[in-house]
Amino acid sequence: MRREPEERTTVVTTDSGGGAGWFIVGALVVAALVAVWLFGGGVLGTGGGEAELNVDVDAPQVAQPAE
């Protein structure tokens, strides 16, 4: 009895690695949007208006030491 050779097929599978990378990218995008909202006038910003800052710097008078 002679047996016919079996037909062999090659199956290639790839693993996409899961969704951890997409979760991190999404978290970074959300953090960037929150930062833009906070500093762009939402809470911590100036609201787009002009801010005025006056600083008065007066150095004290220092007497020369005795020689």
PDBQT receptor file of N, H, CA, C and O in Angstrom, charges set to zero:
ATOM      1  N   MET A   1       0.831  -1.187   0.000  1.00  0.00    +0.000 N 
ATOM      2  CA  MET A   1       0.000   0.000   0.000  1.00  0.00    +0.000 C 
ATOM      3  C   MET A   1       0.875   1.250   0.000  1.00  0.00    +0.000 C 
ATOM      4  O   MET A   1       1.747   1.442   0.848  1.00  0.00    +0.000 OA
ATOM      5  N   ARG A   2       0.611   2.046  -0.945  1.00  0.00    +0.000 N 
ATOM      6  H   ARG A   2      -0.097   1.890  -1.633  1.00  0.00    +0.000 HD
ATOM      7  CA  ARG A   2       1.360   3.287  -1.037  1.00  0.00    +0.000 C 
ATOM      8  C   ARG A   2       0.457   4.434  -0.597  1.00  0.00    +0.000 C 
ATOM      9  O   ARG A   2      -0.690   4.545  -1.029  1.00  0.00    +0.000 OA
ATOM     10  N   ARG A   3       1.009   5.297   0.287  1.00  0.00    +0.000 N 
ATOM     11  H   ARG A   3       1.941   5.207   0.638  1.00  0.00    +0.000 HD
ATOM     12  CA  ARG A   3       0.224   6.426   0.805  1.00  0.00    +0.000 C 
ATOM     13  C   ARG A   3       0.588   7.685   0.042  1.00  0.00    +0.000 C 
ATOM     14  O   ARG A   3       1.753   7.933  -0.267  1.00  0.00    +0.000 OA
ATOM     15  N   GLU A   4      -0.399   8.445  -0.244  1.00  0.00    +0.000 N 
ATOM     16  H   GLU A   4      -1.346   8.243   0.007  1.00  0.00    +0.000 HD
ATOM     17  CA  GLU A   4      -0.193   9.732  -0.893  1.00  0.00    +0.000 C 
ATOM     18  C   GLU A   4       0.330  10.715   0.148  1.00  0.00    +0.000 C 
ATOM     19  O   GLU A   4      -0.116  10.692   1.296  1.00  0.00    +0.000 OA
ATOM     20  N   PRO A   5       1.250  11.560  -0.228  1.00  0.00    +0.000 N 
ATOM     21  CA  PRO A   5       1.728  12.562   0.748  1.00  0.00    +0.000 C 
ATOM     22  C   PRO A   5       0.603  13.524   1.109  1.00  0.00    +0.000 C 
ATOM     23  O   PRO A   5      -0.213  13.909   0.271  1.00  0.00    +0.000 OA
ATOM     24  N   GLU A   6       0.590  13.896   2.388  1.00  0.00    +0.000 N 
ATOM     25  H   GLU A   6       1.253  13.582   3.068  1.00  0.00    +0.000 HD
ATOM     26  CA  GLU A   6      -0.443  14.823   2.868  1.00  0.00    +0.000 C 
ATOM     27  C   GLU A   6      -0.110  16.246   2.428  1.00  0.00    +0.000 C 
ATOM     28  O   GLU A   6       1.053  16.648   2.371  1.00  0.00    +0.000 OA
ATOM     29  N   GLU A   7      -1.136  16.971   2.130  1.00  0.00    +0.000 N 
ATOM     30  H   GLU A   7      -2.080  16.645   2.177  1.00  0.00    +0.000 HD
ATOM     31  CA  GLU A   7      -0.942  18.351   1.727  1.00  0.00    +0.000 C 
ATOM     32  C   GLU A   7      -0.735  19.201   2.974  1.00  0.00    +0.000 C 
ATOM     33  O   GLU A   7      -1.503  19.115   3.932  1.00  0.00    +0.000 OA
ATOM     34  N   ARG A   8       0.292  20.005   2.951  1.00  0.00    +0.000 N 
ATOM     35  H   ARG A   8       0.917  20.075   2.173  1.00  0.00    +0.000 HD
ATOM     36  CA  ARG A   8       0.600  20.841   4.120  1.00  0.00    +0.000 C 
ATOM     37  C   ARG A   8       0.370  22.305   3.770  1.00  0.00    +0.000 C 
ATOM     38  O   ARG A   8       0.694  22.767   2.676  1.00  0.00    +0.000 OA
ATOM     39  N   THR A   9      -0.187  23.001   4.716  1.00  0.00    +0.000 N 
ATOM     40  H   THR A   9      -0.450  22.626   5.605  1.00  0.00    +0.000 HD
ATOM     41  CA  THR A   9      -0.401  24.432   4.543  1.00  0.00    +0.000 C 
ATOM     42  C   THR A   9       0.273  25.171   5.685  1.00  0.00    +0.000 C 
ATOM     43  O   THR A   9       0.354  24.668   6.806  1.00  0.00    +0.000 OA
ATOM     44  N   THR A  10       0.744  26.343   5.393  1.00  0.00    +0.000 N 
ATOM     45  H   THR A  10       0.678  26.751   4.482  1.00  0.00    +0.000 HD
ATOM     46  CA  THR A  10       1.380  27.174   6.413  1.00  0.00    +0.000 C 
ATOM     47  C   THR A  10       0.394  28.251   6.832  1.00  0.00    +0.000 C 
ATOM     48  O   THR A  10      -0.157  28.970   5.999  1.00  0.00    +0.000 OA
ATOM     49  N   VAL A  11       0.184  28.348   8.131  1.00  0.00    +0.000 N 
ATOM     50  H   VAL A  11       0.632  27.764   8.808  1.00  0.00    +0.000 HD
ATOM     51  CA  VAL A  11      -0.727  29.350   8.671  1.00  0.00    +0.000 C 
ATOM     52  C   VAL A  11       0.104  30.360   9.449  1.00  0.00    +0.000 C 
ATOM     53  O   VAL A  11       0.832  29.992  10.372  1.00  0.00    +0.000 OA
ATOM     54  N   VAL A  12      -0.001  31.620   9.082  1.00  0.00    +0.000 N 
ATOM     55  H   VAL A  12      -0.592  31.919   8.333  1.00  0.00    +0.000 HD
ATOM     56  CA  VAL A  12       0.736  32.691   9.752  1.00  0.00    +0.000 C 
ATOM     57  C   VAL A  12      -0.261  33.506  10.552  1.00  0.00    +0.000 C 
ATOM     58  O   VAL A  12      -1.250  33.996  10.008  1.00  0.00    +0.000 OA
ATOM     59  N   THR A  13      -0.001  33.653  11.847  1.00  0.00    +0.000 N 
ATOM     60  H   THR A  13       0.802  33.255  12.289  1.00  0.00    +0.000 HD
ATOM     61  CA  THR A  13      -0.867  34.476  12.694  1.00  0.00    +0.000 C 
ATOM     62  C   THR A  13      -0.047  35.627  13.250  1.00  0.00    +0.000 C 
ATOM     63  O   THR A  13       1.141  35.481  13.539  1.00  0.00    +0.000 OA
ATOM     64  N   THR A  14      -0.686  36.748  13.390  1.00  0.00    +0.000 N 
ATOM     65  H   THR A  14      -1.651  36.866  13.155  1.00  0.00    +0.000 HD
ATOM     66  CA  THR A  14      -0.027  37.910  13.983  1.00  0.00    +0.000 C 
ATOM     67  C   THR A  14      -0.841  38.359  15.177  1.00  0.00    +0.000 C 
ATOM     68  O   THR A  14      -2.069  38.273  15.185  1.00  0.00    +0.000 OA
ATOM     69  N   ASP A  15      -0.135  38.838  16.180  1.00  0.00    +0.000 N 
ATOM     70  H   ASP A  15       0.863  38.908  16.173  1.00  0.00    +0.000 HD
ATOM     71  CA  ASP A  15      -0.778  39.331  17.395  1.00  0.00    +0.000 C 
ATOM     72  C   ASP A  15      -0.675  40.844  17.390  1.00  0.00    +0.000 C 
ATOM     73  O   ASP A  15       0.414  41.399  17.245  1.00  0.00    +0.000 OA
ATOM     74  N   SER A  16      -1.800  41.503  17.548  1.00  0.00    +0.000 N 
ATOM     75  H   SER A  16      -2.685  41.052  17.666  1.00  0.00    +0.000 HD
ATOM     76  CA  SER A  16      -1.803  42.960  17.495  1.00  0.00    +0.000 C 
ATOM     77  C   SER A  16      -1.285  43.594  18.780  1.00  0.00    +0.000 C 
ATOM     78  O   SER A  16      -1.017  44.796  18.782  1.00  0.00    +0.000 OA
ATOM     79  N   GLY A  17      -1.134  42.866  19.848  1.00  0.00    +0.000 N 
ATOM     80  H   GLY A  17      -1.352  41.890  19.846  1.00  0.00    +0.000 HD
ATOM     81  CA  GLY A  17      -0.547  43.410  21.056  1.00  0.00    +0.000 C 
ATOM     82  C   GLY A  17      -1.544  43.955  22.055  1.00  0.00    +0.000 C 
ATOM     83  O   GLY A  17      -1.125  44.410  23.120  1.00  0.00    +0.000 OA
ATOM     84  N   GLY A  18      -2.799  43.939  21.787  1.00  0.00    +0.000 N 
ATOM     85  H   GLY A  18      -3.139  43.570  20.922  1.00  0.00    +0.000 HD
ATOM     86  CA  GLY A  18      -3.780  44.419  22.754  1.00  0.00    +0.000 C 
ATOM     87  C   GLY A  18      -4.048  45.900  22.630  1.00  0.00    +0.000 C 
ATOM     88  O   GLY A  18      -3.582  46.546  21.692  1.00  0.00    +0.000 OA
ATOM     89  N   GLY A  19      -4.796  46.438  23.571  1.00  0.00    +0.000 N 
ATOM     90  H   GLY A  19      -5.175  45.913  24.333  1.00  0.00    +0.000 HD
ATOM     91  CA  GLY A  19      -5.205  47.830  23.502  1.00  0.00    +0.000 C 
ATOM     92  C   GLY A  19      -4.507  48.744  24.481  1.00  0.00    +0.000 C 
ATOM     93  O   GLY A  19      -4.933  49.885  24.659  1.00  0.00    +0.000 OA
ATOM     94  N   ALA A  20      -3.437  48.277  25.130  1.00  0.00    +0.000 N 
ATOM     95  H   ALA A  20      -3.092  47.349  24.986  1.00  0.00    +0.000 HD
ATOM     96  CA  ALA A  20      -2.760  49.118  26.119  1.00  0.00    +0.000 C 
ATOM     97  C   ALA A  20      -2.167  50.369  25.479  1.00  0.00    +0.000 C 
ATOM     98  O   ALA A  20      -2.217  51.446  26.072  1.00  0.00    +0.000 OA
ATOM     99  N   GLY A  21      -1.613  50.242  24.294  1.00  0.00    +0.000 N 
ATOM    100  H   GLY A  21      -1.572  49.367  23.813  1.00  0.00    +0.000 HD
ATOM    101  CA  GLY A  21      -1.027  51.402  23.617  1.00  0.00    +0.000 C 
ATOM    102  C   GLY A  21      -2.069  52.441  23.278  1.00  0.00    +0.000 C 
ATOM    103  O   GLY A  21      -1.836  53.637  23.455  1.00  0.00    +0.000 OA
ATOM    104  N   TRP A  22      -3.219  52.001  22.791  1.00  0.00    +0.000 N 
ATOM    105  H   TRP A  22      -3.408  51.030  22.648  1.00  0.00    +0.000 HD
ATOM    106  CA  TRP A  22      -4.295  52.938  22.463  1.00  0.00    +0.000 C 
ATOM    107  C   TRP A  22      -4.849  53.596  23.714  1.00  0.00    +0.000 C 
ATOM    108  O   TRP A  22      -5.254  54.758  23.671  1.00  0.00    +0.000 OA
ATOM    109  N   PHE A  23      -4.875  52.876  24.827  1.00  0.00    +0.000 N 
ATOM    110  H   PHE A  23      -4.547  51.932  24.862  1.00  0.00    +0.000 HD
ATOM    111  CA  PHE A  23      -5.334  53.454  26.086  1.00  0.00    +0.000 C 
ATOM    112  C   PHE A  23      -4.400  54.579  26.521  1.00  0.00    +0.000 C 
ATOM    113  O   PHE A  23      -4.863  55.636  26.951  1.00  0.00    +0.000 OA
ATOM    114  N   ILE A  24      -3.097  54.361  26.413  1.00  0.00    +0.000 N 
ATOM    115  H   ILE A  24      -2.722  53.503  26.064  1.00  0.00    +0.000 HD
ATOM    116  CA  ILE A  24      -2.115  55.377  26.809  1.00  0.00    +0.000 C 
ATOM    117  C   ILE A  24      -2.220  56.600  25.897  1.00  0.00    +0.000 C 
ATOM    118  O   ILE A  24      -2.172  57.734  26.374  1.00  0.00    +0.000 OA
ATOM    119  N   VAL A  25      -2.362  56.379  24.596  1.00  0.00    +0.000 N 
ATOM    120  H   VAL A  25      -2.402  55.458  24.208  1.00  0.00    +0.000 HD
ATOM    121  CA  VAL A  25      -2.507  57.502  23.662  1.00  0.00    +0.000 C 
ATOM    122  C   VAL A  25      -3.770  58.297  23.980  1.00  0.00    +0.000 C 
ATOM    123  O   VAL A  25      -3.746  59.528  23.967  1.00  0.00    +0.000 OA
ATOM    124  N   GLY A  26      -4.862  57.609  24.262  1.00  0.00    +0.000 N 
ATOM    125  H   GLY A  26      -4.881  56.609  24.272  1.00  0.00    +0.000 HD
ATOM    126  CA  GLY A  26      -6.103  58.296  24.614  1.00  0.00    +0.000 C 
ATOM    127  C   GLY A  26      -5.968  59.097  25.895  1.00  0.00    +0.000 C 
ATOM    128  O   GLY A  26      -6.470  60.217  25.987  1.00  0.00    +0.000 OA
ATOM    129  N   ALA A  27      -5.291  58.528  26.886  1.00  0.00    +0.000 N 
ATOM    130  H   ALA A  27      -4.883  57.618  26.811  1.00  0.00    +0.000 HD
ATOM    131  CA  ALA A  27      -5.088  59.245  28.145  1.00  0.00    +0.000 C 
ATOM    132  C   ALA A  27      -4.241  60.495  27.936  1.00  0.00    +0.000 C 
ATOM    133  O   ALA A  27      -4.507  61.526  28.554  1.00  0.00    +0.000 OA
ATOM    134  N   LEU A  28      -3.230  60.423  27.080  1.00  0.00    +0.000 N 
ATOM    135  H   LEU A  28      -3.014  59.586  26.578  1.00  0.00    +0.000 HD
ATOM    136  CA  LEU A  28      -2.399  61.597  26.807  1.00  0.00    +0.000 C 
ATOM    137  C   LEU A  28      -3.184  62.681  26.064  1.00  0.00    +0.000 C 
ATOM    138  O   LEU A  28      -3.001  63.870  26.323  1.00  0.00    +0.000 OA
ATOM    139  N   VAL A  29      -4.045  62.273  25.156  1.00  0.00    +0.000 N 
ATOM    140  H   VAL A  29      -4.193  61.307  24.946  1.00  0.00    +0.000 HD
ATOM    141  CA  VAL A  29      -4.871  63.256  24.437  1.00  0.00    +0.000 C 
ATOM    142  C   VAL A  29      -5.828  63.951  25.397  1.00  0.00    +0.000 C 
ATOM    143  O   VAL A  29      -5.997  65.169  25.333  1.00  0.00    +0.000 OA
ATOM    144  N   VAL A  30      -6.451  63.190  26.280  1.00  0.00    +0.000 N 
ATOM    145  H   VAL A  30      -6.314  62.200  26.332  1.00  0.00    +0.000 HD
ATOM    146  CA  VAL A  30      -7.367  63.782  27.260  1.00  0.00    +0.000 C 
ATOM    147  C   VAL A  30      -6.608  64.720  28.187  1.00  0.00    +0.000 C 
ATOM    148  O   VAL A  30      -7.103  65.803  28.499  1.00  0.00    +0.000 OA
ATOM    149  N   ALA A  31      -5.412  64.328  28.637  1.00  0.00    +0.000 N 
ATOM    150  H   ALA A  31      -5.010  63.448  28.383  1.00  0.00    +0.000 HD
ATOM    151  CA  ALA A  31      -4.615  65.187  29.516  1.00  0.00    +0.000 C 
ATOM    152  C   ALA A  31      -4.226  66.480  28.807  1.00  0.00    +0.000 C 
ATOM    153  O   ALA A  31      -4.227  67.545  29.425  1.00  0.00    +0.000 OA
ATOM    154  N   ALA A  32      -3.894  66.404  27.526  1.00  0.00    +0.000 N 
ATOM    155  H   ALA A  32      -3.893  65.540  27.024  1.00  0.00    +0.000 HD
ATOM    156  CA  ALA A  32      -3.540  67.609  26.779  1.00  0.00    +0.000 C 
ATOM    157  C   ALA A  32      -4.747  68.536  26.633  1.00  0.00    +0.000 C 
ATOM    158  O   ALA A  32      -4.611  69.753  26.760  1.00  0.00    +0.000 OA
ATOM    159  N   LEU A  33      -5.914  67.975  26.371  1.00  0.00    +0.000 N 
ATOM    160  H   LEU A  33      -6.025  66.986  26.268  1.00  0.00    +0.000 HD
ATOM    161  CA  LEU A  33      -7.117  68.801  26.250  1.00  0.00    +0.000 C 
ATOM    162  C   LEU A  33      -7.478  69.468  27.573  1.00  0.00    +0.000 C 
ATOM    163  O   LEU A  33      -7.896  70.626  27.586  1.00  0.00    +0.000 OA
ATOM    164  N   VAL A  34      -7.322  68.757  28.678  1.00  0.00    +0.000 N 
ATOM    165  H   VAL A  34      -6.983  67.817  28.667  1.00  0.00    +0.000 HD
ATOM    166  CA  VAL A  34      -7.594  69.342  29.998  1.00  0.00    +0.000 C 
ATOM    167  C   VAL A  34      -6.602  70.465  30.290  1.00  0.00    +0.000 C 
ATOM    168  O   VAL A  34      -6.987  71.505  30.824  1.00  0.00    +0.000 OA
ATOM    169  N   ALA A  35      -5.326  70.265  29.944  1.00  0.00    +0.000 N 
ATOM    170  H   ALA A  35      -5.014  69.420  29.510  1.00  0.00    +0.000 HD
ATOM    171  CA  ALA A  35      -4.321  71.307  30.179  1.00  0.00    +0.000 C 
ATOM    172  C   ALA A  35      -4.632  72.552  29.351  1.00  0.00    +0.000 C 
ATOM    173  O   ALA A  35      -4.496  73.672  29.844  1.00  0.00    +0.000 OA
ATOM    174  N   VAL A  36      -5.047  72.367  28.105  1.00  0.00    +0.000 N 
ATOM    175  H   VAL A  36      -5.157  71.457  27.705  1.00  0.00    +0.000 HD
ATOM    176  CA  VAL A  36      -5.403  73.520  27.264  1.00  0.00    +0.000 C 
ATOM    177  C   VAL A  36      -6.598  74.251  27.859  1.00  0.00    +0.000 C 
ATOM    178  O   VAL A  36      -6.628  75.482  27.861  1.00  0.00    +0.000 OA
ATOM    179  N   TRP A  37      -7.567  73.527  28.356  1.00  0.00    +0.000 N 
ATOM    180  H   TRP A  37      -7.543  72.527  28.354  1.00  0.00    +0.000 HD
ATOM    181  CA  TRP A  37      -8.743  74.161  28.957  1.00  0.00    +0.000 C 
ATOM    182  C   TRP A  37      -8.373  74.910  30.230  1.00  0.00    +0.000 C 
ATOM    183  O   TRP A  37      -8.838  76.029  30.449  1.00  0.00    +0.000 OA
ATOM    184  N   LEU A  38      -7.528  74.291  31.083  1.00  0.00    +0.000 N 
ATOM    185  H   LEU A  38      -7.151  73.383  30.905  1.00  0.00    +0.000 HD
ATOM    186  CA  LEU A  38      -7.160  74.928  32.347  1.00  0.00    +0.000 C 
ATOM    187  C   LEU A  38      -6.359  76.196  32.125  1.00  0.00    +0.000 C 
ATOM    188  O   LEU A  38      -6.657  77.233  32.718  1.00  0.00    +0.000 OA
ATOM    189  N   PHE A  39      -5.337  76.123  31.269  1.00  0.00    +0.000 N 
ATOM    190  H   PHE A  39      -5.095  75.281  30.787  1.00  0.00    +0.000 HD
ATOM    191  CA  PHE A  39      -4.446  77.262  31.089  1.00  0.00    +0.000 C 
ATOM    192  C   PHE A  39      -4.895  78.203  29.986  1.00  0.00    +0.000 C 
ATOM    193  O   PHE A  39      -4.333  79.290  29.853  1.00  0.00    +0.000 OA
ATOM    194  N   GLY A  40      -5.866  77.835  29.206  1.00  0.00    +0.000 N 
ATOM    195  H   GLY A  40      -6.323  76.951  29.314  1.00  0.00    +0.000 HD
ATOM    196  CA  GLY A  40      -6.325  78.681  28.111  1.00  0.00    +0.000 C 
ATOM    197  C   GLY A  40      -7.497  79.553  28.466  1.00  0.00    +0.000 C 
ATOM    198  O   GLY A  40      -8.163  80.076  27.573  1.00  0.00    +0.000 OA
ATOM    199  N   GLY A  41      -7.770  79.728  29.733  1.00  0.00    +0.000 N 
ATOM    200  H   GLY A  41      -7.228  79.303  30.459  1.00  0.00    +0.000 HD
ATOM    201  CA  GLY A  41      -8.837  80.622  30.126  1.00  0.00    +0.000 C 
ATOM    202  C   GLY A  41      -9.980  79.926  30.827  1.00  0.00    +0.000 C 
ATOM    203  O   GLY A  41     -10.924  80.584  31.265  1.00  0.00    +0.000 OA
ATOM    204  N   GLY A  42      -9.920  78.614  30.945  1.00  0.00    +0.000 N 
ATOM    205  H   GLY A  42      -9.154  78.080  30.589  1.00  0.00    +0.000 HD
ATOM    206  CA  GLY A  42     -11.000  77.908  31.618  1.00  0.00    +0.000 C 
ATOM    207  C   GLY A  42     -10.998  78.165  33.102  1.00  0.00    +0.000 C 
ATOM    208  O   GLY A  42     -11.984  78.668  33.641  1.00  0.00    +0.000 OA
ATOM    209  N   VAL A  43      -9.916  77.834  33.778  1.00  0.00    +0.000 N 
ATOM    210  H   VAL A  43      -9.115  77.425  33.340  1.00  0.00    +0.000 HD
ATOM    211  CA  VAL A  43      -9.850  77.983  35.228  1.00  0.00    +0.000 C 
ATOM    212  C   VAL A  43      -8.612  78.773  35.631  1.00  0.00    +0.000 C 
ATOM    213  O   VAL A  43      -8.711  79.740  36.387  1.00  0.00    +0.000 OA
ATOM    214  N   LEU A  44      -7.460  78.374  35.136  1.00  0.00    +0.000 N 
ATOM    215  H   LEU A  44      -7.380  77.589  34.522  1.00  0.00    +0.000 HD
ATOM    216  CA  LEU A  44      -6.211  78.982  35.578  1.00  0.00    +0.000 C 
ATOM    217  C   LEU A  44      -5.735  80.099  34.669  1.00  0.00    +0.000 C 
ATOM    218  O   LEU A  44      -4.776  80.792  35.010  1.00  0.00    +0.000 OA
ATOM    219  N   GLY A  45      -6.358  80.293  33.548  1.00  0.00    +0.000 N 
ATOM    220  H   GLY A  45      -7.136  79.729  33.270  1.00  0.00    +0.000 HD
ATOM    221  CA  GLY A  45      -5.922  81.317  32.605  1.00  0.00    +0.000 C 
ATOM    222  C   GLY A  45      -6.491  82.677  32.957  1.00  0.00    +0.000 C 
ATOM    223  O   GLY A  45      -7.214  82.829  33.942  1.00  0.00    +0.000 OA
ATOM    224  N   THR A  46      -6.159  83.654  32.148  1.00  0.00    +0.000 N 
ATOM    225  H   THR A  46      -5.572  83.530  31.348  1.00  0.00    +0.000 HD
ATOM    226  CA  THR A  46      -6.635  85.012  32.384  1.00  0.00    +0.000 C 
ATOM    227  C   THR A  46      -7.939  85.279  31.653  1.00  0.00    +0.000 C 
ATOM    228  O   THR A  46      -8.494  86.372  31.759  1.00  0.00    +0.000 OA
ATOM    229  N   GLY A  47      -8.426  84.318  30.930  1.00  0.00    +0.000 N 
ATOM    230  H   GLY A  47      -7.975  83.429  30.844  1.00  0.00    +0.000 HD
ATOM    231  CA  GLY A  47      -9.688  84.499  30.231  1.00  0.00    +0.000 C 
ATOM    232  C   GLY A  47      -9.575  85.316  28.967  1.00  0.00    +0.000 C 
ATOM    233  O   GLY A  47     -10.584  85.777  28.434  1.00  0.00    +0.000 OA
ATOM    234  N   GLY A  48      -8.369  85.501  28.482  1.00  0.00    +0.000 N 
ATOM    235  H   GLY A  48      -7.549  85.126  28.915  1.00  0.00    +0.000 HD
ATOM    236  CA  GLY A  48      -8.185  86.229  27.235  1.00  0.00    +0.000 C 
ATOM    237  C   GLY A  48      -8.056  87.724  27.416  1.00  0.00    +0.000 C 
ATOM    238  O   GLY A  48      -7.680  88.421  26.473  1.00  0.00    +0.000 OA
ATOM    239  N   GLY A  49      -8.359  88.249  28.614  1.00  0.00    +0.000 N 
ATOM    240  H   GLY A  49      -8.664  87.683  29.380  1.00  0.00    +0.000 HD
ATOM    241  CA  GLY A  49      -8.205  89.675  28.853  1.00  0.00    +0.000 C 
ATOM    242  C   GLY A  49      -6.759  90.018  29.134  1.00  0.00    +0.000 C 
ATOM    243  O   GLY A  49      -5.926  89.141  29.364  1.00  0.00    +0.000 OA
ATOM    244  N   GLU A  50      -6.475  91.310  29.111  1.00  0.00    +0.000 N 
ATOM    245  H   GLU A  50      -7.152  92.022  28.924  1.00  0.00    +0.000 HD
ATOM    246  CA  GLU A  50      -5.116  91.727  29.389  1.00  0.00    +0.000 C 
ATOM    247  C   GLU A  50      -4.917  91.848  30.887  1.00  0.00    +0.000 C 
ATOM    248  O   GLU A  50      -5.757  92.409  31.590  1.00  0.00    +0.000 OA
ATOM    249  N   ALA A  51      -3.814  91.327  31.368  1.00  0.00    +0.000 N 
ATOM    250  H   ALA A  51      -3.131  90.872  30.797  1.00  0.00    +0.000 HD
ATOM    251  CA  ALA A  51      -3.480  91.415  32.781  1.00  0.00    +0.000 C 
ATOM    252  C   ALA A  51      -2.417  92.496  32.973  1.00  0.00    +0.000 C 
ATOM    253  O   ALA A  51      -1.529  92.665  32.136  1.00  0.00    +0.000 OA
ATOM    254  N   GLU A  52      -2.518  93.205  34.060  1.00  0.00    +0.000 N 
ATOM    255  H   GLU A  52      -3.239  93.068  34.739  1.00  0.00    +0.000 HD
ATOM    256  CA  GLU A  52      -1.541  94.238  34.355  1.00  0.00    +0.000 C 
ATOM    257  C   GLU A  52      -0.787  93.846  35.615  1.00  0.00    +0.000 C 
ATOM    258  O   GLU A  52      -1.380  93.457  36.621  1.00  0.00    +0.000 OA
ATOM    259  N   LEU A  53       0.515  93.957  35.537  1.00  0.00    +0.000 N 
ATOM    260  H   LEU A  53       0.997  94.273  34.719  1.00  0.00    +0.000 HD
ATOM    261  CA  LEU A  53       1.361  93.583  36.663  1.00  0.00    +0.000 C 
ATOM    262  C   LEU A  53       2.295  94.743  36.950  1.00  0.00    +0.000 C 
ATOM    263  O   LEU A  53       3.105  95.126  36.107  1.00  0.00    +0.000 OA
ATOM    264  N   ASN A  54       2.174  95.302  38.153  1.00  0.00    +0.000 N 
ATOM    265  H   ASN A  54       1.515  94.991  38.838  1.00  0.00    +0.000 HD
ATOM    266  CA  ASN A  54       3.045  96.392  38.576  1.00  0.00    +0.000 C 
ATOM    267  C   ASN A  54       3.949  95.887  39.685  1.00  0.00    +0.000 C 
ATOM    268  O   ASN A  54       3.484  95.358  40.695  1.00  0.00    +0.000 OA
ATOM    269  N   VAL A  55       5.248  96.057  39.482  1.00  0.00    +0.000 N 
ATOM    270  H   VAL A  55       5.626  96.487  38.662  1.00  0.00    +0.000 HD
ATOM    271  CA  VAL A  55       6.228  95.637  40.481  1.00  0.00    +0.000 C 
ATOM    272  C   VAL A  55       7.047  96.854  40.849  1.00  0.00    +0.000 C 
ATOM    273  O   VAL A  55       7.632  97.505  39.983  1.00  0.00    +0.000 OA
ATOM    274  N   ASP A  56       7.090  97.160  42.135  1.00  0.00    +0.000 N 
ATOM    275  H   ASP A  56       6.615  96.632  42.839  1.00  0.00    +0.000 HD
ATOM    276  CA  ASP A  56       7.858  98.300  42.636  1.00  0.00    +0.000 C 
ATOM    277  C   ASP A  56       9.109  97.760  43.310  1.00  0.00    +0.000 C 
ATOM    278  O   ASP A  56       9.036  97.070  44.327  1.00  0.00    +0.000 OA
ATOM    279  N   VAL A  57      10.253  98.082  42.730  1.00  0.00    +0.000 N 
ATOM    280  H   VAL A  57      10.312  98.642  41.904  1.00  0.00    +0.000 HD
ATOM    281  CA  VAL A  57      11.518  97.593  43.282  1.00  0.00    +0.000 C 
ATOM    282  C   VAL A  57      12.308  98.799  43.763  1.00  0.00    +0.000 C 
ATOM    283  O   VAL A  57      12.803  99.597  42.967  1.00  0.00    +0.000 OA
ATOM    284  N   ASP A  58      12.415  98.913  45.068  1.00  0.00    +0.000 N 
ATOM    285  H   ASP A  58      12.013  98.264  45.714  1.00  0.00    +0.000 HD
ATOM    286  CA  ASP A  58      13.218  99.974  45.677  1.00  0.00    +0.000 C 
ATOM    287  C   ASP A  58      14.318  99.314  46.487  1.00  0.00    +0.000 C 
ATOM    288  O   ASP A  58      14.054  98.631  47.477  1.00  0.00    +0.000 OA
ATOM    289  N   ALA A  59      15.534  99.523  46.063  1.00  0.00    +0.000 N 
ATOM    290  H   ALA A  59      15.748 100.078  45.259  1.00  0.00    +0.000 HD
ATOM    291  CA  ALA A  59      16.670  98.965  46.801  1.00  0.00    +0.000 C 
ATOM    292  C   ALA A  59      16.925  99.829  48.029  1.00  0.00    +0.000 C 
ATOM    293  O   ALA A  59      16.863 101.056  47.950  1.00  0.00    +0.000 OA
ATOM    294  N   PRO A  60      17.209  99.203  49.147  1.00  0.00    +0.000 N 
ATOM    295  CA  PRO A  60      17.474  99.996  50.348  1.00  0.00    +0.000 C 
ATOM    296  C   PRO A  60      18.804 100.735  50.228  1.00  0.00    +0.000 C 
ATOM    297  O   PRO A  60      19.723 100.288  49.542  1.00  0.00    +0.000 OA
ATOM    298  N   GLN A  61      18.884 101.873  50.910  1.00  0.00    +0.000 N 
ATOM    299  H   GLN A  61      18.138 102.236  51.468  1.00  0.00    +0.000 HD
ATOM    300  CA  GLN A  61      20.109 102.651  50.926  1.00  0.00    +0.000 C 
ATOM    301  C   GLN A  61      21.100 101.963  51.845  1.00  0.00    +0.000 C 
ATOM    302  O   GLN A  61      20.786 101.637  52.990  1.00  0.00    +0.000 OA
ATOM    303  N   VAL A  62      22.297 101.748  51.331  1.00  0.00    +0.000 N 
ATOM    304  H   VAL A  62      22.552 102.013  50.401  1.00  0.00    +0.000 HD
ATOM    305  CA  VAL A  62      23.328 101.074  52.126  1.00  0.00    +0.000 C 
ATOM    306  C   VAL A  62      24.454 102.065  52.360  1.00  0.00    +0.000 C 
ATOM    307  O   VAL A  62      25.006 102.630  51.416  1.00  0.00    +0.000 OA
ATOM    308  N   ALA A  63      24.791 102.271  53.631  1.00  0.00    +0.000 N 
ATOM    309  H   ALA A  63      24.343 101.812  54.399  1.00  0.00    +0.000 HD
ATOM    310  CA  ALA A  63      25.871 103.173  53.968  1.00  0.00    +0.000 C 
ATOM    311  C   ALA A  63      27.201 102.442  53.770  1.00  0.00    +0.000 C 
ATOM    312  O   ALA A  63      27.317 101.236  53.982  1.00  0.00    +0.000 OA
ATOM    313  N   GLN A  64      28.203 103.231  53.351  1.00  0.00    +0.000 N 
ATOM    314  H   GLN A  64      28.109 104.211  53.178  1.00  0.00    +0.000 HD
ATOM    315  CA  GLN A  64      29.517 102.613  53.172  1.00  0.00    +0.000 C 
ATOM    316  C   GLN A  64      30.128 102.318  54.516  1.00  0.00    +0.000 C 
ATOM    317  O   GLN A  64      30.010 103.108  55.452  1.00  0.00    +0.000 OA
ATOM    318  N   PRO A  65      30.781 101.177  54.611  1.00  0.00    +0.000 N 
ATOM    319  CA  PRO A  65      31.402 100.842  55.904  1.00  0.00    +0.000 C 
ATOM    320  C   PRO A  65      32.550 101.814  56.233  1.00  0.00    +0.000 C 
ATOM    321  O   PRO A  65      33.193 102.359  55.336  1.00  0.00    +0.000 OA
ATOM    322  N   ALA A  66      32.789 102.014  57.530  1.00  0.00    +0.000 N 
ATOM    323  H   ALA A  66      32.266 101.571  58.259  1.00  0.00    +0.000 HD
ATOM    324  CA  ALA A  66      33.858 102.890  57.974  1.00  0.00    +0.000 C 
ATOM    325  C   ALA A  66      35.202 102.251  57.641  1.00  0.00    +0.000 C 
ATOM    326  O   ALA A  66      35.379 101.037  57.745  1.00  0.00    +0.000 OA
ATOM    327  N   GLU A  67      36.158 103.117  57.230  1.00  0.00    +0.000 N 
ATOM    328  H   GLU A  67      36.014 104.103  57.145  1.00  0.00    +0.000 HD
ATOM    329  CA  GLU A  67      37.472 102.600  56.872  1.00  0.00    +0.000 C 
ATOM    330  C   GLU A  67      38.432 102.747  57.989  1.00  0.00    +0.000 C 
ATOM    331  O   GLU A  67      39.594 102.361  57.860  1.00  0.00    +0.000 OA
TER     332      GLU A  67
